[in-house]
């Protein structure tokens, strides 16, 4: 069998550029254990340049070739792994490039990626599928009418999260407990996205489920849990800094069988109905009153050594190496 050329693309133009680089190292370490493939790890710079490991610039052609600018070397790409958190990986943009170049690739297709990444669009999907999700409104601008709508929503619930609609990892996300901070938080969120979502703030447990395809079947893990310090929210810094005080449990404790079953059914329903593919991490809230809300769907979750998705997959009894191998070599 001829050796397969695998493009491992990382970096990207989002605020999660550096985390993408860390994720790519974990994936590449696993790819080294798969015989019959040669990996080309390429950094997508923030200004959309392609840089090889030795620093040589390159680009991906519409014929599916990786072309190196200085040496002139041309590599026909057989498979691509878009290890890109946020833009352009989870937004559907890079998937469009792969499809135009006729390169098979790992992960959700362009439409599913777009639908899940935009928080407003995903909320509309959840509502249509009758999947419980946090009460919310969305704003299309920060003009006086929209700000008044935000104030009315805040006064109804007394505490809200303001989120840029098209960002990941809590970027452009603000926890507002005082109305005097509302307007500035809305304006700040609009710096990151054309639409802003405002959600009722919940005092709830944050639970995560890995859903993935393995041996041709959809696998749904038991929920894991992120436990943040009291009165803190899971910010970008709290997720990734060395000084993080959050604790993760690969299997959440003190859940009833009904709660576990309900979340797993909802996770599979979202995965199937929204036409997800290969992988997703689906996040939930569980309130003290026992209410279960789907929070968001991540189409390319973190893949670092400490990330929940690969840990939950392994905990479920599956090899991450075999998981990648199945999709690359099929």
TORKOL-4160 file (C-alpha; in steps of 0.2 Angstrom, whole numbers, padded with zeros to 4 digits, m for minus):
330
<pt num="1" X="0000" Y="0000" Z="0000"/>
<pt num="2" X="0007" Y="0017" Z="m0005"/>
<pt num="3" X="0011" Y="0029" Z="0009"/>
<pt num="4" X="m0003" Y="0042" Z="0013"/>
<pt num="5" X="0002" Y="0060" Z="0014"/>
<pt num="6" X="m0008" Y="0068" Z="0029"/>
<pt num="7" X="m0009" Y="0087" Z="0031"/>
<pt num="8" X="m0010" Y="0092" Z="0049"/>
<pt num="9" X="m0015" Y="0110" Z="0049"/>
<pt num="10" X="m0014" Y="0121" Z="0065"/>
<pt num="11" X="m0014" Y="0139" Z="0071"/>
<pt num="12" X="m0026" Y="0149" Z="0061"/>
<pt num="13" X="m0033" Y="0167" Z="0063"/>
<pt num="14" X="m0042" Y="0165" Z="0079"/>
<pt num="15" X="m0038" Y="0170" Z="0097"/>
<pt num="16" X="m0035" Y="0151" Z="0100"/>
<pt num="17" X="m0020" Y="0151" Z="0088"/>
<pt num="18" X="m0008" Y="0145" Z="0102"/>
<pt num="19" X="m0019" Y="0132" Z="0109"/>
<pt num="20" X="m0021" Y="0125" Z="0092"/>
<pt num="21" X="m0002" Y="0123" Z="0091"/>
<pt num="22" X="m0003" Y="0113" Z="0108"/>
<pt num="23" X="m0017" Y="0102" Z="0101"/>
<pt num="24" X="m0007" Y="0098" Z="0085"/>
<pt num="25" X="0008" Y="0092" Z="0095"/>
<pt num="26" X="m0004" Y="0079" Z="0104"/>
<pt num="27" X="m0011" Y="0074" Z="0088"/>
<pt num="28" X="0005" Y="0072" Z="0079"/>
<pt num="29" X="0012" Y="0062" Z="0093"/>
<pt num="30" X="m0002" Y="0049" Z="0090"/>
<pt num="31" X="0000" Y="0050" Z="0071"/>
<pt num="32" X="0018" Y="0044" Z="0073"/>
<pt num="33" X="0012" Y="0027" Z="0079"/>
<pt num="34" X="0002" Y="0024" Z="0063"/>
<pt num="35" X="0011" Y="0015" Z="0050"/>
<pt num="36" X="0009" Y="0020" Z="0031"/>
<pt num="37" X="0007" Y="0039" Z="0033"/>
<pt num="38" X="0018" Y="0054" Z="0032"/>
<pt num="39" X="0013" Y="0069" Z="0041"/>
<pt num="40" X="0016" Y="0087" Z="0035"/>
<pt num="41" X="0013" Y="0098" Z="0050"/>
<pt num="42" X="0009" Y="0116" Z="0043"/>
<pt num="43" X="0006" Y="0131" Z="0053"/>
<pt num="44" X="m0008" Y="0143" Z="0046"/>
<pt num="45" X="m0002" Y="0160" Z="0051"/>
<pt num="46" X="m0014" Y="0173" Z="0057"/>
<pt num="47" X="m0013" Y="0182" Z="0040"/>
<pt num="48" X="m0017" Y="0166" Z="0031"/>
<pt num="49" X="0001" Y="0161" Z="0026"/>
<pt num="50" X="0006" Y="0143" Z="0027"/>
<pt num="51" X="0023" Y="0139" Z="0035"/>
<pt num="52" X="0032" Y="0122" Z="0036"/>
<pt num="53" X="0042" Y="0116" Z="0050"/>
<pt num="54" X="0058" Y="0121" Z="0043"/>
<pt num="55" X="0051" Y="0139" Z="0040"/>
<pt num="56" X="0048" Y="0137" Z="0021"/>
<pt num="57" X="0032" Y="0145" Z="0015"/>
<pt num="58" X="0020" Y="0135" Z="0006"/>
<pt num="59" X="0002" Y="0135" Z="0000"/>
<pt num="60" X="m0012" Y="0122" Z="m0004"/>
<pt num="61" X="m0017" Y="0122" Z="m0022"/>
<pt num="62" X="m0035" Y="0119" Z="m0028"/>
<pt num="63" X="m0028" Y="0103" Z="m0036"/>
<pt num="64" X="m0025" Y="0096" Z="m0018"/>
<pt num="65" X="m0006" Y="0099" Z="m0018"/>
<pt num="66" X="0005" Y="0106" Z="m0005"/>
<pt num="67" X="0017" Y="0117" Z="m0015"/>
<pt num="68" X="0033" Y="0123" Z="m0006"/>
<pt num="69" X="0038" Y="0141" Z="m0013"/>
<pt num="70" X="0057" Y="0140" Z="m0012"/>
<pt num="71" X="0061" Y="0122" Z="m0016"/>
<pt num="72" X="0046" Y="0119" Z="m0028"/>
<pt num="73" X="0042" Y="0103" Z="m0020"/>
<pt num="74" X="0024" Y="0097" Z="m0023"/>
<pt num="75" X="0015" Y="0085" Z="m0012"/>
<pt num="76" X="m0002" Y="0077" Z="m0016"/>
<pt num="77" X="m0012" Y="0077" Z="0000"/>
<pt num="78" X="m0022" Y="0062" Z="0003"/>
<pt num="79" X="m0030" Y="0067" Z="0019"/>
<pt num="80" X="m0031" Y="0083" Z="0030"/>
<pt num="81" X="m0033" Y="0086" Z="0049"/>
<pt num="82" X="m0039" Y="0104" Z="0052"/>
<pt num="83" X="m0032" Y="0105" Z="0070"/>
<pt num="84" X="m0039" Y="0123" Z="0071"/>
<pt num="85" X="m0050" Y="0130" Z="0086"/>
<pt num="86" X="m0061" Y="0144" Z="0080"/>
<pt num="87" X="m0058" Y="0153" Z="0063"/>
<pt num="88" X="m0055" Y="0145" Z="0050"/>
<pt num="89" X="m0057" Y="0127" Z="0057"/>
<pt num="90" X="m0073" Y="0127" Z="0067"/>
<pt num="91" X="m0082" Y="0140" Z="0056"/>
<pt num="92" X="m0083" Y="0129" Z="0040"/>
<pt num="93" X="m0070" Y="0140" Z="0030"/>
<pt num="94" X="m0056" Y="0128" Z="0029"/>
<pt num="95" X="m0068" Y="0113" Z="0025"/>
<pt num="96" X="m0074" Y="0123" Z="0010"/>
<pt num="97" X="m0055" Y="0124" Z="0004"/>
<pt num="98" X="m0053" Y="0105" Z="0007"/>
<pt num="99" X="m0069" Y="0101" Z="m0003"/>
<pt num="100" X="m0064" Y="0113" Z="m0017"/>
<pt num="101" X="m0047" Y="0104" Z="m0018"/>
<pt num="102" X="m0056" Y="0087" Z="m0016"/>
<pt num="103" X="m0046" Y="0082" Z="m0001"/>
<pt num="104" X="m0054" Y="0070" Z="0012"/>
<pt num="105" X="m0053" Y="0078" Z="0029"/>
<pt num="106" X="m0056" Y="0074" Z="0047"/>
<pt num="107" X="m0071" Y="0081" Z="0057"/>
<pt num="108" X="m0087" Y="0090" Z="0053"/>
<pt num="109" X="m0091" Y="0097" Z="0036"/>
<pt num="110" X="m0093" Y="0115" Z="0032"/>
<pt num="111" X="m0112" Y="0117" Z="0036"/>
<pt num="112" X="m0112" Y="0108" Z="0052"/>
<pt num="113" X="m0096" Y="0118" Z="0058"/>
<pt num="114" X="m0105" Y="0134" Z="0053"/>
<pt num="115" X="m0121" Y="0129" Z="0062"/>
<pt num="116" X="m0112" Y="0124" Z="0078"/>
<pt num="117" X="m0100" Y="0138" Z="0079"/>
<pt num="118" X="m0112" Y="0152" Z="0078"/>
<pt num="119" X="m0121" Y="0153" Z="0095"/>
<pt num="120" X="m0136" Y="0161" Z="0088"/>
<pt num="121" X="m0138" Y="0148" Z="0074"/>
<pt num="122" X="m0135" Y="0134" Z="0086"/>
<pt num="123" X="m0148" Y="0140" Z="0098"/>
<pt num="124" X="m0161" Y="0141" Z="0084"/>
<pt num="125" X="m0157" Y="0123" Z="0080"/>
<pt num="126" X="m0159" Y="0117" Z="0098"/>
<pt num="127" X="m0176" Y="0126" Z="0099"/>
<pt num="128" X="m0181" Y="0117" Z="0083"/>
<pt num="129" X="m0175" Y="0100" Z="0089"/>
<pt num="130" X="m0184" Y="0104" Z="0106"/>
<pt num="131" X="m0168" Y="0102" Z="0115"/>
<pt num="132" X="m0168" Y="0112" Z="0131"/>
<pt num="133" X="m0156" Y="0126" Z="0132"/>
<pt num="134" X="m0153" Y="0142" Z="0142"/>
<pt num="135" X="m0165" Y="0156" Z="0140"/>
<pt num="136" X="m0158" Y="0169" Z="0129"/>
<pt num="137" X="m0160" Y="0183" Z="0116"/>
<pt num="138" X="m0148" Y="0190" Z="0103"/>
<pt num="139" X="m0143" Y="0207" Z="0097"/>
<pt num="140" X="m0138" Y="0213" Z="0080"/>
<pt num="141" X="m0131" Y="0229" Z="0085"/>
<pt num="142" X="m0127" Y="0240" Z="0100"/>
<pt num="143" X="m0139" Y="0254" Z="0096"/>
<pt num="144" X="m0151" Y="0261" Z="0109"/>
<pt num="145" X="m0166" Y="0250" Z="0104"/>
<pt num="146" X="m0155" Y="0234" Z="0106"/>
<pt num="147" X="m0147" Y="0240" Z="0122"/>
<pt num="148" X="m0164" Y="0243" Z="0129"/>
<pt num="149" X="m0169" Y="0225" Z="0124"/>
<pt num="150" X="m0153" Y="0219" Z="0134"/>
<pt num="151" X="m0158" Y="0229" Z="0149"/>
<pt num="152" X="m0175" Y="0222" Z="0149"/>
<pt num="153" X="m0168" Y="0204" Z="0148"/>
<pt num="154" X="m0156" Y="0208" Z="0162"/>
<pt num="155" X="m0169" Y="0215" Z="0174"/>
<pt num="156" X="m0179" Y="0199" Z="0171"/>
<pt num="157" X="m0165" Y="0187" Z="0176"/>
<pt num="158" X="m0154" Y="0199" Z="0187"/>
<pt num="159" X="m0138" Y="0190" Z="0180"/>
<pt num="160" X="m0132" Y="0186" Z="0163"/>
<pt num="161" X="m0118" Y="0180" Z="0151"/>
<pt num="162" X="m0115" Y="0191" Z="0136"/>
<pt num="163" X="m0106" Y="0182" Z="0122"/>
<pt num="164" X="m0099" Y="0186" Z="0105"/>
<pt num="165" X="m0109" Y="0174" Z="0094"/>
<pt num="166" X="m0095" Y="0168" Z="0083"/>
<pt num="167" X="m0080" Y="0165" Z="0095"/>
<pt num="168" X="m0074" Y="0150" Z="0105"/>
<pt num="169" X="m0066" Y="0146" Z="0122"/>
<pt num="170" X="m0075" Y="0160" Z="0131"/>
<pt num="171" X="m0067" Y="0174" Z="0121"/>
<pt num="172" X="m0078" Y="0189" Z="0120"/>
<pt num="173" X="m0089" Y="0182" Z="0134"/>
<pt num="174" X="m0093" Y="0193" Z="0150"/>
<pt num="175" X="m0102" Y="0188" Z="0166"/>
<pt num="176" X="m0113" Y="0203" Z="0171"/>
<pt num="177" X="m0121" Y="0205" Z="0188"/>
<pt num="178" X="m0123" Y="0223" Z="0189"/>
<pt num="179" X="m0133" Y="0233" Z="0176"/>
<pt num="180" X="m0120" Y="0247" Z="0176"/>
<pt num="181" X="m0108" Y="0235" Z="0167"/>
<pt num="182" X="m0121" Y="0229" Z="0154"/>
<pt num="183" X="m0118" Y="0242" Z="0140"/>
<pt num="184" X="m0099" Y="0241" Z="0140"/>
<pt num="185" X="m0100" Y="0222" Z="0140"/>
<pt num="186" X="m0111" Y="0222" Z="0125"/>
<pt num="187" X="m0100" Y="0234" Z="0116"/>
<pt num="188" X="m0085" Y="0224" Z="0120"/>
<pt num="189" X="m0093" Y="0208" Z="0114"/>
<pt num="190" X="m0097" Y="0216" Z="0097"/>
<pt num="191" X="m0078" Y="0219" Z="0095"/>
<pt num="192" X="m0077" Y="0200" Z="0092"/>
<pt num="193" X="m0093" Y="0196" Z="0082"/>
<pt num="194" X="m0107" Y="0203" Z="0072"/>
<pt num="195" X="m0120" Y="0196" Z="0083"/>
<pt num="196" X="m0121" Y="0195" Z="0102"/>
<pt num="197" X="m0130" Y="0182" Z="0112"/>
<pt num="198" X="m0136" Y="0186" Z="0130"/>
<pt num="199" X="m0140" Y="0171" Z="0141"/>
<pt num="200" X="m0148" Y="0169" Z="0158"/>
<pt num="201" X="m0134" Y="0166" Z="0170"/>
<pt num="202" X="m0136" Y="0149" Z="0179"/>
<pt num="203" X="m0128" Y="0142" Z="0195"/>
<pt num="204" X="m0125" Y="0125" Z="0187"/>
<pt num="205" X="m0113" Y="0111" Z="0185"/>
<pt num="206" X="m0104" Y="0111" Z="0169"/>
<pt num="207" X="m0104" Y="0094" Z="0161"/>
<pt num="208" X="m0096" Y="0088" Z="0145"/>
<pt num="209" X="m0099" Y="0073" Z="0134"/>
<pt num="210" X="m0088" Y="0066" Z="0120"/>
<pt num="211" X="m0098" Y="0060" Z="0104"/>
<pt num="212" X="m0088" Y="0051" Z="0091"/>
<pt num="213" X="m0088" Y="0038" Z="0077"/>
<pt num="214" X="m0078" Y="0022" Z="0080"/>
<pt num="215" X="m0079" Y="0006" Z="0070"/>
<pt num="216" X="m0094" Y="0014" Z="0060"/>
<pt num="217" X="m0104" Y="0017" Z="0076"/>
<pt num="218" X="m0109" Y="0033" Z="0085"/>
<pt num="219" X="m0101" Y="0032" Z="0103"/>
<pt num="220" X="m0108" Y="0043" Z="0117"/>
<pt num="221" X="m0098" Y="0044" Z="0133"/>
<pt num="222" X="m0104" Y="0047" Z="0151"/>
<pt num="223" X="m0103" Y="0065" Z="0156"/>
<pt num="224" X="m0087" Y="0072" Z="0162"/>
<pt num="225" X="m0086" Y="0088" Z="0173"/>
<pt num="226" X="m0077" Y="0104" Z="0174"/>
<pt num="227" X="m0077" Y="0111" Z="0192"/>
<pt num="228" X="m0072" Y="0130" Z="0193"/>
<pt num="229" X="m0069" Y="0139" Z="0209"/>
<pt num="230" X="m0085" Y="0147" Z="0217"/>
<pt num="231" X="m0090" Y="0163" Z="0210"/>
<pt num="232" X="m0078" Y="0161" Z="0195"/>
<pt num="233" X="m0083" Y="0157" Z="0177"/>
<pt num="234" X="m0073" Y="0146" Z="0165"/>
<pt num="235" X="m0063" Y="0160" Z="0156"/>
<pt num="236" X="m0050" Y="0157" Z="0142"/>
<pt num="237" X="m0037" Y="0160" Z="0155"/>
<pt num="238" X="m0045" Y="0148" Z="0168"/>
<pt num="239" X="m0045" Y="0135" Z="0154"/>
<pt num="240" X="m0027" Y="0136" Z="0148"/>
<pt num="241" X="m0016" Y="0145" Z="0160"/>
<pt num="242" X="m0004" Y="0136" Z="0172"/>
<pt num="243" X="m0012" Y="0144" Z="0186"/>
<pt num="244" X="m0029" Y="0137" Z="0183"/>
<pt num="245" X="m0039" Y="0132" Z="0199"/>
<pt num="246" X="m0052" Y="0122" Z="0190"/>
<pt num="247" X="m0053" Y="0103" Z="0192"/>
<pt num="248" X="m0059" Y="0090" Z="0179"/>
<pt num="249" X="m0067" Y="0073" Z="0182"/>
<pt num="250" X="m0067" Y="0062" Z="0167"/>
<pt num="251" X="m0083" Y="0054" Z="0174"/>
<pt num="252" X="m0094" Y="0066" Z="0184"/>
<pt num="253" X="m0099" Y="0061" Z="0201"/>
<pt num="254" X="m0116" Y="0061" Z="0210"/>
<pt num="255" X="m0127" Y="0060" Z="0195"/>
<pt num="256" X="m0142" Y="0050" Z="0194"/>
<pt num="257" X="m0145" Y="0037" Z="0181"/>
<pt num="258" X="m0159" Y="0047" Z="0173"/>
<pt num="259" X="m0148" Y="0063" Z="0172"/>
<pt num="260" X="m0134" Y="0053" Z="0164"/>
<pt num="261" X="m0146" Y="0044" Z="0152"/>
<pt num="262" X="m0155" Y="0061" Z="0147"/>
<pt num="263" X="m0139" Y="0070" Z="0143"/>
<pt num="264" X="m0132" Y="0055" Z="0133"/>
<pt num="265" X="m0149" Y="0055" Z="0123"/>
<pt num="266" X="m0148" Y="0073" Z="0120"/>
<pt num="267" X="m0130" Y="0073" Z="0114"/>
<pt num="268" X="m0133" Y="0059" Z="0102"/>
<pt num="269" X="m0149" Y="0068" Z="0095"/>
<pt num="270" X="m0139" Y="0084" Z="0092"/>
<pt num="271" X="m0125" Y="0074" Z="0084"/>
<pt num="272" X="m0137" Y="0065" Z="0072"/>
<pt num="273" X="m0149" Y="0079" Z="0068"/>
<pt num="274" X="m0136" Y="0092" Z="0065"/>
<pt num="275" X="m0126" Y="0081" Z="0054"/>
<pt num="276" X="m0110" Y="0081" Z="0064"/>
<pt num="277" X="m0096" Y="0069" Z="0059"/>
<pt num="278" X="m0082" Y="0060" Z="0067"/>
<pt num="279" X="m0081" Y="0070" Z="0083"/>
<pt num="280" X="m0089" Y="0083" Z="0094"/>
<pt num="281" X="m0089" Y="0088" Z="0112"/>
<pt num="282" X="m0106" Y="0093" Z="0118"/>
<pt num="283" X="m0107" Y="0103" Z="0134"/>
<pt num="284" X="m0122" Y="0104" Z="0146"/>
<pt num="285" X="m0128" Y="0114" Z="0162"/>
<pt num="286" X="m0136" Y="0104" Z="0176"/>
<pt num="287" X="m0144" Y="0116" Z="0189"/>
<pt num="288" X="m0147" Y="0113" Z="0207"/>
<pt num="289" X="m0166" Y="0111" Z="0203"/>
<pt num="290" X="m0161" Y="0096" Z="0191"/>
<pt num="291" X="m0164" Y="0106" Z="0175"/>
<pt num="292" X="m0153" Y="0100" Z="0160"/>
<pt num="293" X="m0148" Y="0112" Z="0147"/>
<pt num="294" X="m0138" Y="0109" Z="0132"/>
<pt num="295" X="m0125" Y="0123" Z="0132"/>
<pt num="296" X="m0115" Y="0122" Z="0116"/>
<pt num="297" X="m0107" Y="0110" Z="0103"/>
<pt num="298" X="m0089" Y="0110" Z="0099"/>
<pt num="299" X="m0084" Y="0103" Z="0082"/>
<pt num="300" X="m0066" Y="0102" Z="0085"/>
<pt num="301" X="m0063" Y="0102" Z="0104"/>
<pt num="302" X="m0046" Y="0104" Z="0113"/>
<pt num="303" X="m0034" Y="0090" Z="0109"/>
<pt num="304" X="m0020" Y="0094" Z="0122"/>
<pt num="305" X="m0013" Y="0081" Z="0134"/>
<pt num="306" X="m0026" Y="0087" Z="0147"/>
<pt num="307" X="m0041" Y="0090" Z="0136"/>
<pt num="308" X="m0057" Y="0081" Z="0140"/>
<pt num="309" X="m0061" Y="0074" Z="0123"/>
<pt num="310" X="m0047" Y="0062" Z="0121"/>
<pt num="311" X="m0047" Y="0058" Z="0139"/>
<pt num="312" X="m0066" Y="0053" Z="0139"/>
<pt num="313" X="m0063" Y="0043" Z="0123"/>
<pt num="314" X="m0049" Y="0033" Z="0131"/>
<pt num="315" X="m0059" Y="0031" Z="0147"/>
<pt num="316" X="m0073" Y="0024" Z="0137"/>
<pt num="317" X="m0061" Y="0010" Z="0132"/>
<pt num="318" X="m0055" Y="0016" Z="0115"/>
<pt num="319" X="m0038" Y="0020" Z="0108"/>
<pt num="320" X="m0035" Y="0037" Z="0102"/>
<pt num="321" X="m0022" Y="0031" Z="0090"/>
<pt num="322" X="m0034" Y="0018" Z="0083"/>
<pt num="323" X="m0048" Y="0031" Z="0082"/>
<pt num="324" X="m0037" Y="0042" Z="0071"/>
<pt num="325" X="m0031" Y="0027" Z="0061"/>
<pt num="326" X="m0049" Y="0022" Z="0056"/>
<pt num="327" X="m0053" Y="0039" Z="0049"/>
<pt num="328" X="m0037" Y="0042" Z="0040"/>
<pt num="329" X="m0035" Y="0024" Z="0032"/>
<pt num="330" X="m0053" Y="0020" Z="0028"/>
